[in-house]
């Protein structure tokens, strides 16, 4: 059972369970399905194929009003998840540009409820080796990736209004250890 306290715009989640760790999993279509869609080389026949290129159209659907491309640089830090966030109005895209990292996620639950609890027992972490991007479902919980390299960089696609109008951040106490 969780006890939730409100502090300004950040909710702190206290877990009554003992400190636990989550093991990093490989990023596969099946493993990631509860959280969103992978951006990866499709198994299907290309939409266009000739001597110059193979092109696959429509590999992921986005639900983003006023989309903008942003740049994210994450820095190496302790593999301890002490916060998590979600966006309930949009999907969000992360495309790795450089580095290898671990991405903590939890499935969307009660997306329309602004006081919905974070499903702490369902948090997982995935290895991003730079070969696949991800599109989060609306309401999927996540936190900036933890680089295995000194830094990792991403192109992030989200709404121009996300930071001001669609950012639900929660603190997690005690933090959850991410185990490689």
Buried (B, 14 or more C-beta within 10 A) or exposed (E): EEEEEEEEEEBBBEBEEEEEEBEBEEBEEEEBEBBBBBBBEBEEEEEEEEEEEEEBEEBBEEEBEEBEEEEBEBEBEEBBBBBBBBBBBBBBBBBBBEBBBBBBBBBBBEBEEEEBBBBBEBBBBBBBEBEBBBBBBBBBBBBBBBBBEEEBBBBBBBBEBBEEEBBBEBBBBEBBEBEE
